[in-house]
Amino acid sequence: MFRDMFEKDHSLSFEVFPPKKEDEFENCYNILDELSVLNPDFISVTYGAGGSRSKKTVEIASYIQNNLKIDAMAHMTCVGSTADDILAVTAELSKVGVNHVLALRGDKPRDMSDEQFETRVFPHATDLIQFLNKNTSLDISASCYPEKHPEAISIDSDIAFMKMKQDMGAKMFISQLFFDNADFYRFVERAEKAGITVPIVAGIMPITSAKQIGSTVTLAGSSVPKALADICAKYGESPQEMYSAGVEYAINQIKDLQKCGMAHIHIYCMNKPKMTSEICSAIN
């Protein structure tokens, strides 16, 4: 059970994503098999923009839950969904015994018009959480942003939304990626002062390619500290050295978090079991 992991001295979880092509699914299950031997407390599965590939999310979550016997968390976005869409997915999750979701608004799909976006049924993740809590028996987790959501007015307003998520039923928060632990420590302190009492799990993404700085990181709105920028500048043209330096940076982040009492770590493992195994070996 998810709640049991917070009774332990530490916990570790992973995020994976469904492959885009049907013929890549066999390899996806092989990846999950490799990750399972690392004994994560749970594995979360992402969800395509606007609910695309939601059936694949359910399939993969079912494999994690039923074949690997590891708790599965299914991501669920609402930006392009109706109430019926959401209930259809929750019914599928119920059929396969997956009872925990990460409730998110999600990014605007490319084929969604501005008018559709402005008149969407679920304007925010808080609306989805409230709907799920009223209409399902799912356990609900939510996201949080150590450096604030890119669209938030301020960190205080963002934490106020976080408090709303908690009040509407979120039982745990998983943080967006960050690269300066000082940002996370300040964020946790402010969140606790604002009344956040449920666990906050630190989300760590290893940067093993300089290209990630210009894509994933920019999209997430995370800042890049000088130490990481220097690594990218020094090793960006040398893939193997960049990989090694990026993994080491993530390991050092996690060790510092654990040393400072942040015992619950969620690794955005990008479907890379070898990298994830190296990190787990080093932090354990």
N, C-alpha and C positions, 0 to 999 in steps of 0.2 A: 504493500500500500504506500502511496506517495507520502502520506503524513508520517509514516513510520521513519522515513529517512531523516527527518529533522530531530529524531531522538538519538541519532548516532553522532559521533564526534565529527564526522565529515561525510559528504556525499559527492557523487560525481555522476554527471549525466551528459548525453550527447544529443546533437541535432543532426538529422539527415534530411535529404530532399529527394522527392521522386524524380527518376530520370525522365527526360523529355521524350525519348523514343522508346517505343514498345520493345524493341529488340535489346534494350539495355537493362531490362528488368531482371533477367537471370543474374547478371553481375551485381545488381543492387542487393539481391538476397545474399549473394556471396559476401558482399561488404558487411551486411548486417551480421552474418555468421561470425565474421572476423571480429567485429566490434563486441559481440556478445561475450567473448572469452575474457574481455576486460572487466566484466561484471559491473556495468553501470547500474545506477539505481533506477533510471528510466531512460528511454530514448524518445525524443520528440521528432515529429515528421511534419515538414512544411507543407504549405497549401498554396497553389497557384493564385495569381492575381485574379480577383473577381470570382474566385471559386473554381477556376480551371484546374483540372487534374484532381478534383476532390475525391473521386473514386479511387485514384491511385494512392492518395493519402490514406484512405480507409484500408485498402489492400495491404499496404506496407505496415500500418499500425496493427492490423490483425496478425500479420506474420510475427511481428515483435511480441505481441501479447500472447498469442496462442502457440506459436512454434518455438519461439525462443524463451518463453516464460519470463519475459522482462516487462515491467510496466511500460505501457506506451502512452504517449501524449500526442494527440492529433491537433495540429494547428487548424484554426478556423478563422477565415477572414469574412467580413460582411460588406465590404465596400460596394460590391455589385450584386448583392443577394436580396431576395425577398424573404419574408418569414417562412413561406413554404419551402424555399430552397434550403434554408437553415434546418428546418425540421426534417427534411428528407435526408440530409447528411447525418443528423443526430440519430435518426432511425437506423441508418446503415451502421453507425458506430455501435449502437446498442446491440444489433444482431451479432456482431463479432466480439462483443464483450469488452470494448474499449470505452472506459467511462471517465476519461480525463481529457479536457481540451485546453488549448492556449487560445484565448479569445482576443482577436486582433481586428482592427479596422481594415488594414491592408492598403497597399498602394493603388492608386487609380489605374485601371487597365488601359492599355493603349487604345483600344477600340471604344472606350467609354467617352461620350461627349461631355462637355462642360456642364450642359444642362442636366444630363443624367446624374452626373457627379453631385451637383448642387441639390438635387431632389431625391437622393438615395434614401432608402427605407431606414437604414441604420447609419446615422451620421457619424457616430463615434463608437469606439470599442465599448464604452460604458453602456451604450444602448444594446449592444449584442449581449453583454454580460447580464444585464437586467432581464433581457428576453430569455436567455438560457436558464437563468436561475428560476424564473417563473414557470417555464414550460418543459423543463427536463430535470432529471436527477443527476446530471453530470457534475463532476468536480471541475471547477473552473480556475484556471490560472490566467495571469495577464502579464503584459510586458511593462517595463519601466525604462527610463532613459537617464543615465547618470549625468549626461550633458544636456538634457532636455530634448524633447521631441523637436525635430526641425521646424515644425509648424507652430510650436508653442510660443506664447508671448514672452514667458519668463520661466525660470526653473520653479518658482513658487507656484505659478498657475499650473504647471505640468504636474507637480506633486499633489496639487489639489485634485486634479483628475485622477491621479493614482489613488488618493483617499476615496474618491467616488467609486472606483473599481473595487476597492476592498469592501466598502459599505454595501455594494450591490452583489457581493458574493465571491469575489476573487480570494482564493485561499493561499496563493503564492504568487510572487513576482519573479520573472526572469529578466535580467537586465539586457539591454542592447549592448553590443560590443563596445569596449573602451580600451584604451592603451596606456592610460596614466592612472595608476591605482589611487593616487591622491584624489582624483575626481570622484572615484567611487566611494571612498571613505567619507568625503564631504557630503555626497549625495545621501548615503545611508543615514548619516547623522541628521540631516535636514528632514528626511522622510520620517524618521522615528519621532522627531520633535513635532511633526505634523500629524502624528497619530497612526502611523503605519505600524501595525503589530504583527502582521503575517510575515513569513520568511521572505527574504530577498536573496535570490540566487545570482551570483556573478557570472555573466556571460562573456566567455573569452574566445576570440577568433585569432588563431595563429596566422600571421602574415608571411606566407612562404613564396610570394611572388610580388614584385613591385607593382604589377598591374592591379592588384587588389586595392592599392591606395587610391587609384583613380576610378574605381568602379564601386565595389561593395562598401568601402569605407566612406566615400563621398556620399553615397545614397543614404547611409545610416546617420550621417551628420556628426560623426565622431571626429574629434581633433586628433592630429598626429603629433606626438611629442618629438622633440629634437632627437632623442636617442633612437627612435624608430625611423625617423626621416633619414638620419645618418646611415643606418643599416641599409635602407633602400638605395641611397645614393652610392654607397660603397659596393654593394653586392648585386644591385639590380640587374646588371648585365651578365651575372654569373649564376645561373639557376641553382646549382647545387649548393653553393655558398650562401645564396639568399635563403634557400630552404632551411639550411642548418641554423643560420642566424635567426630566422623567424621563429623556428621551433624553440630555440633557446630563450628568445624574448618572452614567448608565451609561458614557458616553464618558470622563468623567473617571476613573471607576473603572478602565477598561481601560487608559487611558494611564498611570496610576500603576502598575498591575500590570506593564505592559511595561517601564516605566522601572526597576522594581525586579527585573527579570530573569524575571518570570513570563510567558513568551513564548507560552504556549498557552492560547487563549481559546475557550470554548464559549458561544455566545449562545442563551439560551432565547428564541427569536424570536417565539413565540406566533402563528406563521403570518402574520406581518406583514412582507412584503418591503420596503415603503417605509421603515418604521422601521429595519429591519436595514441597508438600503442607506445611510441617513443615518449610522448608527453606523460602518459600514465606511469610508465616505468620510472621516469625521473621524479615525479611528485610523490610516488608511493615509497 
